[in-house]
Amino acid sequence: MAFDYLGAVQGMDLVVQDTVMDIQIGLEDGFERVLRARGKPGVLLCDRGLMDGAAYMKNEDWEKLLKKRDVQCVSELREGRYNAVFHLVTAAEGAEKFYTLENNEVRTETPELARELDDLTRNAWVGHPNLKIFDNSTDFEKKLQRVVEETARLVGLPSQLERTTIKFILKKAPDLNSFPEDVSYQIFDVEKVYLYDEIVNPSDRSDDITDEYSFIRKRTTLNMEGEASGSVYGLTIVQKTKDGQTIEKKRIITRREYSSLFNNRDKSRHVVRQQRISFLWNIQSFNVH
């Protein structure tokens, strides 16, 4: 049954997206249990994520849905649940000649609507620390290869992907009131704590690793009034290889794990605290801190 038919009845958007969220959570949690039961390393790839629903609802309806589900902060559905978000930009944005309804019975959007929904979906994930956007600057095969390489890098496997991070020094803090109305942003307080080397089991280290360190991080989402609305926690292990690669292994941890590791931190190093602003501009992800 088409969602357009259901959406014709007032209030059905909330019911439909609430039901979709139930199905998504059930599928994701179920597959995660299966992978963990195997007792071997595994990667769970989800075609959609819980935040996608925000792109198909009015803001007030989305807020009603979060309240109904007792979600205290969107970070619970975003970086608190997914280690990374890969957004593949629609072909209607930058590869228009390849966007067609003829080879996909499920696809019904015009190019204009596809671009609008793509923009809404991207912005729904603004604030995730590992939001990766794959545009159409290459052909489709190379686009997929970029996804594969980024996935390999994320799980700590060798990757041929060339990462270019450009940093700028700002003369002053940005004035959020001057941001264009169509630019969504998220503000966070970030606490970064370095750990002793003993956090990593020496038997897990490869002979190719020349240096290794780890840290934990707490990201607290701030609302428009500057008040904390929720925190998520993560552990990162950084490894340097003989061939000059930097491998980062990240995983989501609980508040209890964070507190335990914090109490056993390397006290010879400062705890780094900063405020960050995350936003998208021209299909690129930016962070100010």
N, C-alpha and C positions, 0 to 999 in steps of 0.2 A: 504494500500500500504506500503510495507516494506521500511524503511529508507535506507537500503542498495541499493535499486534500485534508489532512489533519489540521494543518495550520489555519484553515479557513474558519475554524471555530475559535472564538475568543478564549484565551487562556490555555490553549492547547500547546503553544510553544513551550511553556514551562513543564507541562506534563510529559511531552515528548522528550525534551532534553533530560529531564529527571530520569526517565526510563532508559534512555541511551546511556546515561552515566552509570546506572545500575548494571547494565549489560557489560559496559567497558570494564568496570571494577571487577565484576565476576570473572571475566575472561582473563584479564591481566593477573589477578591474584591466583587464579587457577593454574595458569601456565607457569607462574613463578614457583608455585608449590611443586609442580612436576619437575622443573629444572633443578630446584634445590634437592629434591629427593634422589636425583641421579648422582649427586655427590661429585660432579665434575664441573669444570668451568663452563659457563654458558652465557649467551647474550640473548636477551629478550627484546625483539623489535616489535613495536606497536605501530600499526598503520595510522592510528589516530590517538589523541591524548585527551584527558579530561577537560583541559582548558579550551579545546576547540569549540565546545558548546557556546562559549561567549560570543563567537562570531555569528551565531545564528539566532541571537536573542537581543532584545533591547536591554540596555544597561540596568534598568530598574527590575526587569524580569530576572536577569542574571543574579542580581543581589538578592532577590527573593528566593531563588533556588539555593544559593549558598546558605542563606539563613535557615531555610527548610531542612537542609542537610547538616546543619550545625557546623559549618565550615567557618572557623574563626578568622582565617587569613588565606588568600588565594595561593600563598606559597606552599600550603599543604598539598594542593593539587598540581603544583608546578615543580619547583626544584625539590620539594619534599618528597616527591614520588618518582620523578624521572631523573636519571643521571645526565641526560643530554636530550636536546630537542633538535632534530634535523628538519628544516623546512625547505622543501623543493618548490621553488617558485613556479607558478603555472606557466605553461607555454604561451598563454595569452599575454604574458608580460615579457617581451623581449624575443619571443620566437613565435610570433603570431601566425606565420604561414604554416606552422605545424599544429595549430590548435583547430580541431575540427570535431563535429558531433557525429561524423559518419562512421568512425571506427570504435565508438564507445556508446553503447545503448544507455548506460547509466548516466552519462554526462548530458545535462540539459541546459547548462548555463551559456549565455551568450559571452563573447570575449569580454565585454564591458562588465557583466556581472561576475565573471570569473576573476577579473582583476580586483573588483571590489571585495569579494569574499576572501581572496588571497591576502589582501592587505589587512582585513579584519582578523584573519587567523594569525598572521605574523604578529600583529600587535597584541593579541591575546597572550602570547608567550613572552612579551617583553619583561625583562627582569630575571629570566633564567640565566644563570652564569655560563651555561654551555649551550646557548642558542646559536646554532649554525645555520646560515642561510645560503642555499645553493641556487645561484641565479642561472640565467640562460646565456652566459657569456661564452660557453662552449657548446659543442653538440651534445646530444642526449647521452651517448656512450661515455663521453668524458665526464659528463655531469654525474653519472652513476659511479664512475671510477673515483671521483672526488668524495662521494659518500662512503665508498668502501675504504678509502684511505683514511678518512676522518674517523670512521668506526674503529679501524685498526689502531690508530693513535690513541683513541679514547680508552681502549681496553689494554693498552700497554704493549701492543705488537709493533714491530718495525713498520714504518710508513715512508712512502716516497713523496708524500704531500708536502709541498713547500708552504709553510705558514708565514705570512707577512703581517706583523703587528706594527702599526705605525703609532707612535706616541707623540703627543704635543704638550708643551707647557703652556697653561692658560695664565693670562695676566691676572685674572680675578675669577671668583666663583661665578658660574652662570646664573643669570636671572631667569628663574623658571617661569615667571610671569610673561617673559618675552618669547617663550616657546610658541610656535604656531599651534592653533587649536587642533589640527589633525595629527600632531606628533604626540604619541603616548609615551609616558615615562614612568619609571618606578624609582623610588628612593629607598636606600638600605643603609643600615649601620652594619659594618663588617668588623668582626674580631678575628684576627689571625694569630694562631699560637703555634710556635715551633716546638717539636718534640725531640727527645733524645733519640739517637740512632738505633737504640735497642728496640724501638717499636717494630722494626722490620726483622723478620727471622733471617739470619745469615744464610740458612740453607735454601732460601727462596731467591737468592741473588745469583744472577748469571755471571759467567766469567767475563762477559762483554761490558759489565757495569763498572765504571770507574769511580763514580761518586753517587751518593744517595742521601736524601734527607726527606723528612715528612713534616706535615703540619695539619692542624685541624682548623676549621673555620665555622664561625657562626654568622649567619646572615639574618638580620632582623628587618622585616618590611615595615616601613613607616607610612602612615596614611597622610592625607593632605594636610592634616593639622600637626604633623610631625610626631604623632604618637605611635609607639610600637604596637603592631597588630599581630605579630607572630614571628617565630624564628625557626630556621632549619639548620641542620648541622652536617658537616662533611669532613672526610679524611682524605688527604692527598699525599701520595708517595711520588716523589720526583727522582728519576734516575737519569744519569748521564752515561752515555755509551762511548766505547772507544772510537767510533766513527763520527762522534760529535752530535748525535741525536739526543734530544731531551724527551724522555718518556714520562708521562704523568698518568698515574693510576688513581682514579677517584671513586669514592663510594659514599653513599648516604649513611650517616650513623644516627643513633638515637641521642636524645638529650642526656640520658644517663651515661652513655659511652663518652660523650663530649666532656661531661663533668669529671669523669674518672681520668681521662687523658689530660685534661686541663690541670688537675691536681698533681700530675706527674710530668708536667712540662719541663722543658729546659729553662731553668730560671736564670741562666746566664744571658738569655736573649730576651729582648723586649717583646711584650705583647703589642701587636700592631692593631690600632683601631682607626677606622676611617669611615667616612660617609661616601656612598657611591650613588650615582645617577645613571640609570640605564635607559637607552632610547634607541629607536630606529630612525634612520634618515637615508632616503634613496636606496632602500633595500640593503642597508648595511647596519651592523650593530655597533653601537658606541657606548663607552663607559667613561664617566667622569669621576675621578676620585683624587 
